[in-house]
């Protein structure tokens, strides 16, 4: 097997010191191959978001390391941020699309700024590329000129996706991207992510507490509880034949399971 696209080995993240210390992640191993759609599930506080932040270089692991395409890019002994030469490869969509966008920037300018920074295009060229990206996300030219407050939650999240795609990343990490939008917008976003995976050969890590969404989008899944991975496998096998009591508890909470 070729080198994994994105891999985290023996990740522990500790917050606090002494008697107040606690492990948000404990000895977590995670791997995703190119072109996969992998889910990370668990309740609030299970460590999903902390793991996502480690994977994109926003959180330094206390122990362990992260590699992209076989190149070690993040570990406690690297006393700098993830190298820019590697940082573009993994981009993140955050849970709240409103707080992740600058409220004083029109949608097209928010995306154009990212295009300018990552692709090195002129301001004019970056805006043209931003409009193209937004249109591909289902954002019209008129909507592209709006400020975030004037867009719906689903539209704001699609703008966030366009911004994350500006560097042409190899892996897109979506952290609870549907939790702040309505059900109709959720379906549109999930279909968009599936289309992006197919059309761009994009690798997706989809993080959610909603197992029904994970079942729809992913082919492999990690189940997290209190900072540890308690079960992993193909989405079908984990959903149909869960091995861990916590996984069974999560599955039993899905309405109308099996329908």
C-alpha positions, 0 to 999 in steps of 0.5 A: 500500500502506498503512503497514507494521505493523512496519518496521525500516530499515537496522538495525545493532547493534554490541557492544563497541568498537575492536578488540573490536567486532562487528556482531550485525546489519548493515544489516538491513531487515525489514517485516511487514504487518498479519495476516501470519505472517512467519518469521525463520530461521537458525542460532544466532548469525545475529542472529535474537534480536537483531533480535527484541529491536530490534523490541520495543524491548529493544535500541537499534540502533546505526544504523537505526530501527523504526516501528510503523504508520508512527510512528518509535518506536526509533532511536539519536537517541531517548534514551528507551525505546519510548513506552508509547503504542506499546510495547503493540503489539508483544509477545514470547514468549521462548525459555525459558518458565520463565525468562520467568515469575516462579517465585514467582507463580501462573500466573493472577497472572503474567497478571493483573499484565500485564492490570492494568498494560496494561489498567488494570483493578482487581486483581479484574477483571484476575484474571478477565480473566487466567483467561479468557485462560488458558482460551483458551490451553488452561490449566484453572482448576486449572492457572492456580493452579499455580506455573511449576515445577508446569506442563509446558514446553508449559503454561508456554509457553501461560501466556507467550502469555497474558501476551504477549496481555494488552495486546491487541498487534497483533504477537506476536514468538515467539522460538524458542518451541518449542525448550524443549518436547517435540514434542507440545507444539510441535504444540499451540503452533503450532496455537494460534498459527495460531488466534490469527492467525485469530481475533484478526487477529494478526500473528505474527513466528515466529523459529526455526532449524527450517525445517519449523516455519516452513514450517508456520506462515508465508507469508513468510520472512527468512533470516539469516546472521551478522547479515545478511538473505541471502534473503527472499520467500514461504515457498513460493518460498524453500523450493522455489527457494532462491537463496542457497547458505546457504538451500540448506544450511539446507534440505538439513538438513531431514530427509526434505525434499520428503516 
